[in-house]
Amino acid sequence: MTDDIATVPGEIPAPQTLIDIVFPGDSNHHGTLFGGAGLASMDRIAFIVATRHGRVPFVTASCDRIDFRAPALIGQIVRFTGRPVRVGRRSMEVEVEMIAEDVTGSRVLCSRGTFTMVAQPCARKEQWVLPPLGRAVRAPEDDAVLRMVDIVFPDQANSFGAMFGGDALAQMTKAAFVVATRRSHRTTVLASCTGMDFRHRITIGSIIESVARIVDTGRSSATIEVELWSEELLTGTRQRTVTGTFVMVAVDADNCPVPAFTG
């Protein structure tokens, strides 16, 4: 892959995905994902989908038909998937699903809703309109490669206005965890990370995309290569900003390594 890739406005990509893990700090008193936290992540992916389509600033106008069907439990992986379903002159609707997944691979639809996003172009022109939905959908990615997106907010930035390195590493570790857990169907923990190469700074408001793939396995461990790409909101210009290698180990309830991968 090259370091810079231009994104074409108006294309319909495969459904875009934000993946998180339910930690205790995100839960309510029932031990499940707090509804407000779930809605915030749904709004984030809707914003990313809209921005990648129109390449102009967007704001959320409304969210409706939000249907909470099942809870997401502490420790589960939650996947937020968004896709555009309608585009008007200056607004678009994005359908978002939230799916919870446990270590066995079992998945349940937790919520679904529609978000209306309104474009706020910097140069207001009378005839300006959003590009229409494309006719073709990109082929889905290989299941062996995980792609997960997010956006950088100010609370993730350092004193220089760039994404804090620790948050970048946390995002990459999360991707490695998801890949290893899905492959092993076991709880996995980080054993080591090496070869971290920070090439570019990531500014506030950038879209970030983690790309993770397993490159080697042992009896109880997997070596995972993770790239973190940054993408400018309005131009779509992408840069591979960080690369690294993570070793994840499958463990049992006593935190002891267990055979889980095919060597």
C-alpha positions as CSV (number, residue, x, y, z in Angstrom):
1,M,0.0,0.0,0.0
2,T,1.1,3.6,-0.6
3,D,1.3,6.2,2.1
4,D,-1.3,8.4,0.4
5,I,-4.6,7.4,-1.0
6,A,-7.2,9.8,-2.4
7,T,-10.8,9.1,-1.5
8,V,-13.5,9.9,-4.1
9,P,-16.6,11.7,-2.8
10,G,-19.9,10.2,-3.8
11,E,-18.8,6.5,-3.8
12,I,-20.7,4.1,-1.6
13,P,-18.1,2.1,0.4
14,A,-18.9,-1.1,2.1
15,P,-20.7,-0.5,5.4
16,Q,-18.3,1.4,7.7
17,T,-17.7,0.0,11.2
18,L,-16.7,1.5,14.6
19,I,-15.8,-1.2,17.1
20,D,-15.5,-0.8,20.8
21,I,-15.4,-3.0,24.0
22,V,-17.8,-2.5,26.9
23,F,-15.7,-1.6,29.9
24,P,-17.1,-1.0,33.4
25,G,-16.8,2.8,32.9
26,D,-19.2,2.7,30.0
27,S,-21.8,0.6,31.9
28,N,-24.9,1.4,33.9
29,H,-25.9,0.0,37.3
30,H,-27.3,-3.1,35.5
31,G,-23.8,-4.0,34.2
32,T,-24.7,-3.3,30.6
33,L,-23.7,-0.6,28.1
34,F,-25.2,2.7,29.1
35,G,-27.8,3.7,26.5
36,G,-26.3,7.2,26.1
37,A,-22.8,5.8,25.4
38,G,-24.3,3.5,22.7
39,L,-26.2,6.4,21.1
40,A,-23.0,8.5,21.1
41,S,-21.1,5.8,19.2
42,M,-24.0,5.4,16.8
43,D,-23.9,9.1,16.1
44,R,-20.1,9.0,15.6
45,I,-20.3,6.4,12.9
46,A,-23.2,8.2,11.2
47,F,-21.0,11.4,11.1
48,I,-18.1,9.4,9.6
49,V,-20.4,7.9,6.9
50,A,-21.9,11.3,6.0
51,T,-18.5,13.0,5.9
52,R,-16.9,10.4,3.7
53,H,-19.8,10.8,1.3
54,G,-20.1,14.5,1.1
55,R,-16.7,15.8,2.2
56,V,-18.2,18.8,3.9
57,P,-18.9,19.6,7.6
58,F,-22.0,17.8,8.9
59,V,-24.1,18.2,12.0
60,T,-26.7,15.8,13.4
61,A,-30.3,17.0,12.8
62,S,-32.2,14.1,14.3
63,C,-32.2,10.5,15.2
64,D,-35.3,8.5,15.0
65,R,-36.7,5.0,15.1
66,I,-34.0,4.0,17.7
67,D,-35.0,0.6,18.9
68,F,-33.1,-1.0,21.8
69,R,-33.7,-4.8,21.5
70,A,-31.0,-6.3,23.6
71,P,-28.3,-5.2,26.1
72,A,-24.5,-5.2,25.5
73,L,-22.7,-6.7,28.5
74,I,-19.5,-5.7,30.1
75,G,-16.6,-7.4,28.3
76,Q,-18.5,-7.8,25.0
77,I,-17.3,-6.4,21.7
78,V,-19.8,-3.9,20.2
79,R,-19.8,-3.2,16.5
80,F,-21.5,0.0,15.2
81,T,-22.1,-0.3,11.4
82,G,-23.4,2.6,9.3
83,R,-24.5,3.0,5.7
84,P,-26.2,5.8,3.8
85,V,-29.7,5.1,2.7
86,R,-31.0,8.4,1.3
87,V,-29.3,11.6,0.1
88,G,-31.1,14.9,-0.5
89,R,-29.8,18.3,-1.5
90,R,-28.1,19.1,1.8
91,S,-29.1,16.3,4.1
92,M,-28.7,12.5,4.2
93,E,-30.0,9.6,6.2
94,V,-27.6,7.0,7.6
95,E,-28.9,3.7,9.0
96,V,-26.8,2.5,12.0
97,E,-26.8,-0.9,13.7
98,M,-25.3,-1.8,17.0
99,I,-24.4,-5.5,17.4
100,A,-22.9,-7.1,20.5
101,E,-20.5,-10.1,20.2
102,D,-19.1,-12.4,22.9
103,V,-15.9,-14.4,22.9
104,T,-17.7,-17.5,21.4
105,G,-18.6,-15.4,18.3
106,S,-22.3,-15.3,19.2
107,R,-23.8,-12.0,18.0
108,V,-27.0,-10.2,18.8
109,L,-28.6,-7.1,17.3
110,C,-28.8,-4.6,20.2
111,S,-30.1,-1.5,18.4
112,R,-30.9,0.0,15.1
113,G,-31.7,3.6,14.1
114,T,-31.7,6.2,11.5
115,F,-29.7,9.5,11.8
116,T,-30.4,12.6,9.6
117,M,-27.2,14.5,9.0
118,V,-27.2,18.0,7.5
119,A,-24.3,19.4,5.5
120,Q,-22.9,22.8,6.5
121,P,-20.7,23.8,3.5
122,C,-18.1,26.4,4.2
123,A,-18.9,28.2,0.9
124,R,-22.6,28.5,0.7
125,K,-23.7,28.5,-3.0
126,E,-27.2,28.5,-4.1
127,Q,-26.8,25.5,-6.5
128,W,-24.6,23.4,-4.2
129,V,-26.0,19.9,-3.4
130,L,-24.6,16.7,-2.0
131,P,-23.4,14.2,-4.5
132,P,-26.0,11.4,-5.1
133,L,-25.5,7.9,-3.9
134,G,-23.4,5.8,-6.3
135,R,-24.8,2.9,-8.2
136,A,-22.2,0.4,-7.2
137,V,-21.2,-0.9,-3.8
138,R,-17.6,-1.8,-3.2
139,A,-17.0,-5.5,-2.6
140,P,-16.8,-6.4,1.1
141,E,-13.4,-6.7,2.7
142,D,-11.7,-10.0,3.3
143,D,-12.8,-11.5,6.7
144,A,-9.2,-12.0,7.6
145,V,-8.6,-8.2,7.7
146,L,-10.3,-6.1,10.3
147,R,-11.1,-2.4,9.5
148,M,-12.5,-0.2,12.2
149,V,-12.9,3.6,12.1
150,D,-13.3,6.4,14.6
151,I,-12.8,10.2,14.9
152,V,-10.3,12.1,17.0
153,F,-11.9,14.4,19.6
154,P,-10.1,17.1,21.6
155,D,-10.0,15.0,24.8
156,Q,-7.7,12.6,22.9
157,A,-5.2,15.3,22.0
158,N,-2.0,16.4,23.6
159,S,-0.8,19.9,24.3
160,F,0.2,20.4,20.7
161,G,-3.3,19.6,19.3
162,A,-2.4,16.2,17.9
163,M,-3.7,12.8,18.9
164,F,-2.0,11.6,22.1
165,G,0.3,8.7,21.3
166,G,-1.2,6.6,24.1
167,D,-4.7,6.9,22.6
168,A,-3.3,5.8,19.2
169,L,-1.8,2.8,20.8
170,A,-5.0,2.0,22.6
171,Q,-6.9,2.1,19.4
172,M,-4.4,-0.3,17.7
173,T,-4.5,-2.6,20.7
174,K,-8.2,-2.8,20.6
175,A,-8.0,-3.9,16.9
176,A,-5.5,-6.5,17.8
177,F,-7.7,-7.8,20.6
178,V,-10.8,-8.1,18.4
179,V,-8.9,-10.0,15.7
180,A,-7.3,-12.4,18.2
181,T,-10.5,-12.9,20.1
182,R,-12.5,-13.7,17.0
183,R,-9.9,-16.2,15.8
184,S,-9.4,-18.0,19.1
185,H,-12.9,-17.7,20.6
186,R,-11.1,-17.0,23.9
187,T,-10.3,-14.1,26.1
188,T,-7.0,-12.6,24.9
189,V,-4.5,-10.3,26.6
190,L,-1.6,-8.2,25.3
191,A,1.8,-9.8,25.7
192,S,3.9,-7.3,23.8
193,C,4.0,-4.7,21.1
194,T,7.0,-3.9,19.0
195,G,8.1,-1.9,15.9
196,M,6.0,1.1,16.7
197,D,6.7,3.6,14.0
198,F,5.0,7.0,14.2
199,R,5.3,8.7,10.8
200,H,2.8,11.6,10.9
201,R,0.8,13.5,13.5
202,I,-2.9,13.0,13.7
203,T,-4.9,16.2,14.2
204,I,-8.1,16.8,16.0
205,G,-11.1,16.0,13.8
206,S,-9.4,13.5,11.7
207,I,-11.0,10.1,10.9
208,I,-8.7,7.3,12.0
209,E,-8.9,3.7,10.6
210,S,-7.2,0.7,12.2
211,V,-6.3,-2.1,9.8
212,A,-5.4,-5.4,11.6
213,R,-4.4,-8.8,10.3
214,I,-2.9,-12.0,11.9
215,V,0.5,-12.7,10.4
216,D,1.6,-15.7,12.6
217,T,0.1,-18.0,15.2
218,G,1.4,-20.4,17.9
219,R,-0.4,-22.7,20.2
220,S,-1.7,-19.9,22.6
221,S,-0.5,-16.7,20.9
222,A,-1.1,-14.7,17.7
223,T,1.1,-12.1,16.1
224,I,-1.0,-9.3,14.6
225,E,0.1,-6.5,12.3
226,V,-1.8,-3.2,12.8
227,E,-1.7,-0.1,10.8
228,L,-3.4,3.2,11.9
229,W,-4.4,5.5,9.1
230,S,-5.5,9.1,9.4
231,E,-7.8,10.8,7.0
232,E,-8.6,14.4,6.6
233,L,-12.3,15.1,6.9
234,L,-12.8,17.4,3.9
235,T,-10.3,16.2,1.4
236,G,-10.2,12.5,2.1
237,T,-6.4,12.4,2.0
238,R,-5.2,9.4,3.9
239,Q,-1.8,8.7,5.5
240,R,-0.5,5.6,7.2
241,T,0.5,7.2,10.4
242,V,1.5,4.4,12.7
243,T,2.5,0.7,12.3
244,G,3.1,-1.9,14.9
245,T,3.2,-5.6,15.8
246,F,1.1,-7.0,18.7
247,V,1.3,-10.4,20.3
248,M,-1.9,-11.5,21.9
249,V,-2.2,-14.5,24.2
250,A,-5.3,-16.6,24.8
251,V,-6.0,-17.2,28.5
252,D,-8.4,-19.1,30.8
253,A,-10.3,-17.8,33.8
254,D,-7.1,-18.0,35.9
255,N,-5.2,-15.9,33.4
256,C,-3.1,-18.8,32.3
257,P,-2.2,-19.3,28.6
258,V,-4.3,-22.0,26.8
259,P,-4.0,-23.6,23.4
260,A,-6.4,-21.7,21.1
261,F,-4.7,-21.0,17.8
262,T,-3.7,-23.2,14.9
263,G,0.1,-23.0,14.7
